[in-house]
Amino acid sequence: MSLTYALYVGNRGFFPGEVIESARIEMVAAIKEAGCDCIYPDLDKTRYGAIETIAEGKIFADFLKENEGKYQGIILCLPNFGDENGAMVALKDAKVPILVQAYPDELGKMDFAHRRDAMCGKFAMCNALRQAGIKFTQTTDFVCNPSSDSFKKDLDKFERICRIVNGMKSFNIGCIGARTSAFKTVRVDEIALQNAGINVETVDLSEVFARMKKVDEAKIPAMKEEILAVTNLGEWGDDKLTAMAKLEIVLEDLVKELNLDALAIRCWPEFQTETAIAPCTCVGILNHKGIATACETDIVNAAMMRALSLAGGSPVTLLDFNNNYGDATDKAIMFHCGPVPINMMEEKGETIEHLMFKKTFGPGTGAGVNKAKIRSGEITWGSIRTENGKVLAFVSDGKFTDDPFDAEFFGSGKVVEKEGINDICMYMADNGYKHHVAISLSNSKDAVVEAFEKYLGIETKVF
């Protein structure tokens, strides 16, 4: 879904007003080129259709209130110096991120009739916003034209910030089953999450199993096709495919009924003992459909997955930060059984059984792992934890490489390359992070950090 911005154009009376209309046209064009839309008050409501006075600021504030929910961010454009009094009134109740842009002056147009002084005005504007406690985002270049390459990159980052903030400030995670007693590592403070706008709804696995027995048979054939589109079933029969289809139908029904935006699933051992499948393929399908789904009831990393999915505009996965890569100090192997969405795979996977469950519960009990080759490329990755009533995070970047490792390696693994991986491991262990990390095939680190720290109040360590 494309975003819509509310466009604020500032003015200051004794600076040239004729630059305002051209600035609005240029800014709208830049927003459209970025694939987004914008709205603004009727131009005849204020002088030049811009905001200068307190009265005009009230007009813009009323406009924002009337259109609440129709825009996901605000772009504050300064064609000239701009008056901060109107802005403080206009934006004091803004509930979305704000990008502050100011026009550069041009040599040869520095006379009184043409000089903008927007650079100086931006200092005043940012100071006033800060005094009023209004959060804002800056452009990379302090002054820039909307048609510049740097501003195009700013719009891309700002879109990611807006997606994260709007998608994270209030949402629901479904916890499907209790955590396994063996995994104290995934314990979490639900109250801290609730205070951060993240609500957790719980569903017992007995409810899931009961619903699987009552699934509408008419829905099963279509779901089987969805599963076969992401994995080659291989040696496994229709009984396994049917069980996976029923599980996927039940989980998607729960998402709709409870208005869930993410899931964390208890994926063992009951699925193996009660249904003789592993839910990995179903988890991958949910991730592909934009329902960030974490294994092993890792609620907080379901939240991190959602943040990265919003930032990258694409599905994500959750992997174990699992193995060193020989003697390499800047590489490691990330792995999980097979919950990877199809868009992160080079091709559709192969259905295998979970070897740990085969060893524990017998052959065939863990069929449903989708073994796949994960795509290479830039990644953003990180994790969330709760401690002492606070929500905390770390975020990093890096890349997935094509470095080889043992062909017999179980599940879906990938080599990650990042300078200082040993330091990250030390930090995670010292500060109570889980063995899981959320991963997006995107370059979104800066957007995640700014959204978390500036707008959502999540203290974030950056690597």
C-alpha positions as CSV (number, residue, x, y, z in Angstrom):
1,M,0.0,0.0,0.0
2,S,1.4,3.4,-1.0
3,L,1.7,6.1,1.7
4,T,0.0,9.5,1.8
5,Y,1.7,12.5,3.3
6,A,0.2,15.7,4.6
7,L,2.1,18.6,3.0
8,Y,2.9,21.6,5.1
9,V,4.4,24.6,3.2
10,G,5.9,27.3,5.4
11,N,6.2,31.1,4.7
12,R,7.5,34.2,6.3
13,G,6.0,37.5,5.1
14,F,9.0,39.6,4.2
15,F,10.7,36.8,2.2
16,P,9.7,36.1,-1.4
17,G,6.3,34.5,-1.6
18,E,6.5,33.7,-5.3
19,V,8.7,30.7,-4.6
20,I,5.9,29.0,-2.6
21,E,3.8,27.8,-5.5
22,S,6.7,26.4,-7.4
23,A,7.9,24.6,-4.3
24,R,4.6,23.0,-3.8
25,I,4.5,21.8,-7.4
26,E,8.1,20.4,-7.1
27,M,7.4,18.7,-3.8
28,V,4.2,17.1,-5.0
29,A,6.1,15.8,-8.1
30,A,8.8,14.3,-5.9
31,I,6.3,12.6,-3.7
32,K,4.4,11.2,-6.7
33,E,7.7,10.0,-8.3
34,A,8.4,8.1,-5.0
35,G,5.1,6.3,-5.5
36,C,3.3,8.1,-2.7
37,D,0.5,10.7,-2.5
38,C,-0.1,13.9,-0.6
39,I,-2.9,16.0,0.7
40,Y,-3.0,19.7,1.8
41,P,-5.6,22.3,2.8
42,D,-7.4,24.3,0.1
43,L,-5.0,26.9,-1.2
44,D,-7.4,29.8,-0.8
45,K,-7.6,29.3,3.0
46,T,-4.2,30.9,3.7
47,R,-1.9,33.4,2.0
48,Y,-0.1,31.7,-0.9
49,G,-1.7,28.4,0.4
50,A,1.1,28.4,3.0
51,I,1.4,28.6,6.8
52,E,2.8,31.6,8.5
53,T,0.7,32.9,11.3
54,I,-0.8,31.3,14.4
55,A,-4.3,31.6,12.8
56,E,-3.0,29.8,9.7
57,G,-1.4,27.1,11.9
58,K,-4.8,26.5,13.5
59,I,-6.2,26.0,10.0
60,F,-3.6,23.3,9.3
61,A,-4.1,21.7,12.7
62,D,-7.8,21.4,11.9
63,F,-7.0,20.0,8.5
64,L,-4.9,17.3,10.1
65,K,-7.6,16.4,12.6
66,E,-10.3,16.2,9.9
67,N,-8.1,13.9,7.8
68,E,-6.6,11.8,10.6
69,G,-6.0,8.3,9.4
70,K,-5.7,9.4,5.8
71,Y,-2.0,10.3,6.0
72,Q,1.0,8.4,7.5
73,G,3.5,11.2,7.6
74,I,3.9,15.0,7.3
75,I,6.4,16.8,5.0
76,L,7.3,20.3,6.2
77,C,8.6,22.2,3.3
78,L,10.4,25.5,3.7
79,P,10.7,27.4,0.4
80,N,11.9,30.5,2.3
81,F,12.7,31.2,6.0
82,G,9.4,30.0,7.3
83,D,7.6,31.1,10.4
84,E,7.9,28.8,13.4
85,N,4.9,30.2,15.3
86,G,2.4,28.8,12.8
87,A,4.2,25.4,12.7
88,M,4.2,25.0,16.4
89,V,0.4,25.4,16.4
90,A,-0.1,23.4,13.3
91,L,1.9,20.4,14.4
92,K,1.6,20.3,18.1
93,D,-0.8,17.3,18.0
94,A,0.9,15.5,15.1
95,K,0.8,11.7,15.7
96,V,3.0,10.8,12.7
97,P,6.6,11.4,11.7
98,I,7.6,14.7,10.2
99,L,10.2,15.3,7.6
100,V,11.7,18.8,7.5
101,Q,13.0,20.0,4.1
102,A,14.5,23.5,3.3
103,Y,15.3,24.9,-0.1
104,P,18.9,26.0,-0.9
105,D,19.7,29.5,-2.1
106,E,21.2,29.9,-5.5
107,L,24.2,32.0,-6.4
108,G,23.1,34.8,-8.7
109,K,19.7,35.0,-6.8
110,M,20.9,36.4,-3.5
111,D,19.4,39.8,-3.8
112,F,16.6,40.8,-1.4
113,A,13.9,40.0,-4.0
114,H,15.0,36.3,-4.4
115,R,17.0,35.3,-1.4
116,R,15.2,32.5,0.5
117,D,17.2,32.2,3.8
118,A,15.6,28.8,4.2
119,M,18.8,27.4,5.7
120,C,18.6,29.9,8.6
121,G,14.9,29.3,8.9
122,K,15.4,25.6,9.3
123,F,17.5,26.2,12.3
124,A,14.7,28.3,13.8
125,M,12.1,25.8,12.8
126,C,13.8,22.8,14.2
127,N,14.6,24.6,17.4
128,A,10.9,25.6,17.9
129,L,9.7,22.1,17.1
130,R,12.2,20.7,19.7
131,Q,11.0,23.2,22.3
132,A,7.5,22.0,21.7
133,G,8.4,18.4,22.0
134,I,7.5,17.7,18.4
135,K,9.6,14.9,16.9
136,F,11.0,15.4,13.4
137,T,13.3,13.8,10.8
138,Q,16.0,15.7,8.9
139,T,17.1,15.5,5.4
140,T,20.6,14.1,4.7
141,D,21.7,17.5,3.2
142,F,20.6,20.3,5.5
143,V,19.2,22.2,2.5
144,C,18.1,20.4,-0.7
145,N,15.8,20.6,-3.7
146,P,13.0,18.1,-3.9
147,S,14.2,17.0,-7.3
148,S,17.7,16.2,-6.0
149,D,19.0,12.6,-5.7
150,S,19.7,13.1,-2.0
151,F,16.1,14.0,-1.3
152,K,14.9,11.0,-3.3
153,K,16.9,8.9,-0.9
154,D,15.5,10.9,2.1
155,L,11.9,10.1,0.9
156,D,12.7,6.4,0.6
157,K,14.1,6.4,4.2
158,F,11.2,8.5,5.4
159,E,8.7,6.1,3.8
160,R,10.3,3.2,5.7
161,I,10.1,5.3,9.0
162,C,6.5,6.1,8.5
163,R,5.6,2.4,7.7
164,I,7.4,1.3,10.9
165,V,5.9,4.0,13.2
166,N,2.3,3.6,11.9
167,G,2.5,-0.2,11.9
168,M,4.2,-0.5,15.3
169,K,2.5,2.1,17.5
170,S,-0.5,-0.2,18.1
171,F,-0.8,-3.8,16.9
172,N,-1.6,-7.3,18.0
173,I,0.6,-10.4,18.3
174,G,-1.0,-13.8,18.7
175,C,0.9,-16.2,20.9
176,I,-0.1,-19.7,19.8
177,G,0.7,-22.0,22.6
178,A,2.8,-21.5,25.8
179,R,6.5,-21.4,25.6
180,T,8.2,-24.7,26.1
181,S,9.6,-25.1,29.6
182,A,13.0,-25.8,28.1
183,F,13.2,-22.3,26.5
184,K,13.5,-19.8,29.4
185,T,15.2,-17.6,26.8
186,V,11.9,-16.6,25.2
187,R,10.3,-15.3,28.4
188,V,8.9,-11.8,27.9
189,D,7.3,-8.9,29.8
190,E,3.9,-8.5,28.2
191,I,3.2,-5.4,30.3
192,A,6.2,-3.7,28.9
193,L,5.1,-4.6,25.4
194,Q,1.6,-3.3,26.1
195,N,3.0,0.0,27.3
196,A,4.7,0.2,24.0
197,G,1.5,-0.4,22.1
198,I,2.1,-4.1,21.5
199,N,-0.8,-6.2,22.6
200,V,-0.5,-10.0,23.0
201,E,-3.4,-12.4,22.5
202,T,-2.9,-16.0,23.6
203,V,-4.4,-19.2,22.1
204,D,-3.9,-22.6,23.5
205,L,-2.6,-25.3,21.2
206,S,-5.6,-27.5,22.2
207,E,-7.8,-24.9,20.5
208,V,-5.7,-25.2,17.3
209,F,-5.8,-29.0,17.3
210,A,-9.6,-29.0,17.9
211,R,-10.1,-26.5,15.0
212,M,-7.9,-28.6,12.7
213,K,-10.4,-31.5,13.1
214,K,-13.3,-29.3,12.1
215,V,-11.8,-27.4,9.1
216,D,-14.2,-26.8,6.2
217,E,-13.2,-29.6,3.7
218,A,-14.0,-27.2,0.8
219,K,-11.1,-25.0,1.8
220,I,-8.5,-27.7,1.8
221,P,-7.8,-28.2,-2.0
222,A,-6.9,-24.5,-2.5
223,M,-4.6,-24.4,0.5
224,K,-2.9,-27.5,-0.7
225,E,-2.1,-25.7,-3.9
226,E,-0.6,-22.8,-1.9
227,I,1.6,-25.2,-0.1
228,L,2.7,-27.0,-3.2
229,A,3.7,-23.7,-4.7
230,V,6.4,-23.2,-2.1
231,T,7.6,-26.7,-1.5
232,N,8.1,-30.0,-3.3
233,L,6.4,-32.6,-1.2
234,G,8.8,-35.4,-2.2
235,E,8.2,-38.7,-0.5
236,W,5.6,-37.4,1.9
237,G,2.0,-38.5,1.2
238,D,-1.3,-36.6,1.1
239,D,-1.9,-37.1,4.8
240,K,1.0,-34.8,5.6
241,L,-0.1,-32.3,3.0
242,T,-3.7,-32.3,4.3
243,A,-2.5,-31.8,7.9
244,M,-0.4,-28.8,6.8
245,A,-3.3,-27.4,4.9
246,K,-5.6,-27.7,7.9
247,L,-3.1,-26.0,10.1
248,E,-2.6,-23.1,7.7
249,I,-6.3,-22.6,7.4
250,V,-6.7,-22.5,11.2
251,L,-3.9,-20.1,11.7
252,E,-5.2,-17.7,9.0
253,D,-8.7,-17.9,10.6
254,L,-7.3,-16.9,14.0
255,V,-5.4,-14.0,12.4
256,K,-8.7,-12.7,11.0
257,E,-10.8,-13.4,14.2
258,L,-8.4,-11.8,16.6
259,N,-7.2,-9.1,14.3
260,L,-3.6,-10.2,14.6
261,D,-0.7,-8.6,12.8
262,A,2.0,-11.1,13.9
263,L,2.3,-14.5,15.4
264,A,4.6,-16.5,17.7
265,I,4.0,-20.2,17.6
266,R,4.9,-23.1,19.9
267,C,6.2,-25.3,17.1
268,W,7.3,-28.4,19.2
269,P,6.7,-31.0,20.6
270,E,2.9,-31.2,20.4
271,F,2.7,-30.7,16.7
272,Q,4.9,-33.7,16.2
273,T,3.1,-35.9,18.8
274,E,-0.4,-34.9,17.9
275,T,-0.4,-34.2,14.2
276,A,2.9,-35.7,13.0
277,I,4.0,-32.6,11.2
278,A,6.3,-29.7,11.7
279,P,4.6,-26.3,11.1
280,C,7.7,-24.8,9.4
281,T,6.2,-24.6,5.9
282,C,3.0,-23.0,7.3
283,V,5.1,-20.4,9.1
284,G,6.9,-19.6,5.9
285,I,3.6,-19.1,4.1
286,L,2.3,-16.8,6.8
287,N,5.5,-14.8,6.6
288,H,5.1,-14.5,2.8
289,K,1.6,-13.2,3.3
290,G,2.9,-10.4,5.6
291,I,1.9,-12.0,8.9
292,A,5.3,-11.9,10.7
293,T,5.5,-15.3,12.3
294,A,8.1,-16.4,14.8
295,C,9.0,-19.9,15.9
296,E,9.3,-21.2,19.4
297,T,6.8,-18.5,20.8
298,D,9.4,-15.8,20.5
299,I,6.9,-12.9,20.9
300,V,9.4,-10.1,21.0
301,N,11.1,-11.1,17.8
302,A,7.7,-11.4,16.1
303,A,7.6,-7.7,16.9
304,M,11.0,-7.2,15.4
305,M,10.0,-9.2,12.4
306,R,7.0,-6.9,11.9
307,A,9.2,-3.8,12.2
308,L,11.6,-5.1,9.5
309,S,8.8,-6.2,7.3
310,L,7.3,-2.8,7.5
311,A,10.6,-1.1,6.9
312,G,11.6,-3.3,3.9
313,G,8.1,-3.5,2.4
314,S,8.6,-7.2,2.0
315,P,8.3,-10.5,4.0
316,V,10.9,-11.4,6.6
317,T,12.1,-14.5,8.5
318,L,13.4,-15.5,11.9
319,L,16.7,-17.5,12.0
320,D,18.9,-18.8,14.8
321,F,22.2,-17.1,15.1
322,N,23.6,-20.5,15.0
323,N,27.2,-21.4,14.0
324,N,30.6,-20.0,13.6
325,Y,32.0,-20.2,10.1
326,G,35.3,-21.9,10.5
327,D,37.9,-19.4,11.6
328,A,36.3,-16.4,9.9
329,T,36.0,-13.5,12.3
330,D,33.4,-11.6,10.2
331,K,31.1,-14.5,9.3
332,A,28.6,-16.8,10.9
333,I,25.9,-19.2,9.9
334,M,22.3,-18.3,10.5
335,F,19.8,-21.2,10.3
336,H,16.3,-22.4,11.0
337,C,14.3,-25.5,10.1
338,G,12.4,-24.0,7.2
339,P,10.1,-21.0,8.0
340,V,11.6,-18.9,5.2
341,P,9.0,-17.1,2.9
342,I,9.3,-17.9,-0.8
343,N,10.4,-14.4,-1.7
344,M,13.6,-14.9,0.4
345,M,14.3,-18.3,-1.4
346,E,16.1,-18.8,-4.7
347,E,13.4,-21.4,-5.6
348,K,10.8,-23.4,-3.9
349,G,12.0,-25.7,-1.2
350,E,11.9,-29.4,-0.5
351,T,9.7,-31.0,2.2
352,I,11.9,-32.9,4.6
353,E,11.4,-34.2,8.2
354,H,12.9,-32.6,11.2
355,L,15.8,-34.8,12.1
356,M,15.6,-33.9,15.8
357,F,12.0,-35.0,16.0
358,K,12.8,-38.1,14.0
359,K,15.4,-39.0,16.6
360,T,13.0,-38.2,19.5
361,F,9.6,-39.2,18.4
362,G,10.2,-41.6,15.5
363,P,10.3,-41.4,11.6
364,G,7.8,-39.2,9.9
365,T,6.7,-37.2,13.0
366,G,8.4,-34.0,11.9
367,A,7.6,-33.8,8.2
368,G,6.9,-30.3,7.1
369,V,10.3,-28.6,7.3
370,N,10.8,-26.7,4.0
371,K,14.5,-27.0,3.2
372,A,15.4,-24.2,0.8
373,K,18.4,-22.1,-0.4
374,I,18.1,-18.6,0.9
375,R,18.8,-15.7,-1.4
376,S,22.0,-13.7,-1.1
377,G,22.1,-9.9,-0.7
378,E,22.0,-7.0,1.7
379,I,20.2,-7.7,4.9
380,T,18.9,-5.7,7.9
381,W,18.7,-7.8,11.1
382,G,18.1,-7.4,14.8
383,S,16.3,-8.4,17.9
384,I,14.0,-7.0,20.6
385,R,14.0,-7.8,24.3
386,T,12.2,-6.6,27.4
387,E,13.9,-5.8,30.7
388,N,12.8,-3.8,33.8
389,G,9.6,-2.7,32.1
390,K,11.4,-1.4,29.0
391,V,11.4,-2.5,25.4
392,L,15.0,-2.6,24.0
393,A,16.5,-3.5,20.7
394,F,19.6,-3.9,18.6
395,V,19.8,-3.5,14.8
396,S,22.6,-4.3,12.4
397,D,23.2,-4.6,8.7
398,G,25.3,-7.0,6.6
399,K,24.9,-9.4,3.8
400,F,24.0,-13.0,3.0
401,T,26.8,-14.5,1.0
402,D,27.1,-17.6,-1.2
403,D,29.9,-19.1,0.9
404,P,29.5,-22.9,1.0
405,F,29.2,-25.1,4.0
406,D,28.4,-28.8,4.6
407,A,25.8,-30.2,2.1
408,E,24.5,-32.3,5.0
409,F,23.6,-29.2,7.0
410,F,20.1,-29.7,8.3
411,G,17.4,-27.1,7.4
412,S,17.8,-23.8,5.7
413,G,21.1,-22.1,6.5
414,K,23.0,-19.1,5.2
415,V,26.3,-17.4,5.8
416,V,26.1,-13.8,7.1
417,E,29.0,-11.5,6.7
418,K,29.4,-8.5,9.0
419,E,32.5,-6.9,10.4
420,G,32.5,-7.2,14.2
421,I,30.3,-10.3,14.4
422,N,32.1,-11.4,17.5
423,D,31.3,-8.1,19.2
424,I,27.6,-8.5,18.3
425,C,27.6,-12.0,19.8
426,M,29.2,-10.7,23.0
427,Y,26.7,-7.9,23.2
428,M,23.8,-10.3,22.7
429,A,25.0,-12.7,25.4
430,D,25.8,-9.9,27.9
431,N,22.5,-8.1,27.5
432,G,20.0,-10.9,27.4
433,Y,19.1,-11.3,23.7
434,K,17.7,-14.5,22.4
435,H,19.4,-16.9,20.0
436,H,16.9,-15.7,17.3
437,V,17.3,-12.8,15.0
438,A,14.8,-11.2,12.6
439,I,16.0,-10.7,9.1
440,S,14.9,-8.7,6.1
441,L,16.5,-8.7,2.6
442,S,16.7,-5.0,2.6
443,N,18.8,-2.0,3.5
444,S,16.6,-0.5,6.3
445,K,18.9,-0.2,9.3
446,D,18.9,3.6,9.5
447,A,15.1,3.8,9.1
448,V,14.5,1.2,11.9
449,V,16.9,3.0,14.3
450,E,15.3,6.4,13.8
451,A,11.7,5.0,14.0
452,F,12.5,3.1,17.1
453,E,14.5,5.7,19.0
454,K,12.9,9.0,17.9
455,Y,9.2,8.1,17.4
456,L,8.5,4.8,19.3
457,G,10.8,5.3,22.3
458,I,12.6,2.0,21.9
459,E,16.2,2.3,23.1
460,T,18.3,0.8,20.2
461,K,21.9,-0.4,20.0
462,V,23.3,0.0,16.5
463,F,26.0,-2.2,14.9
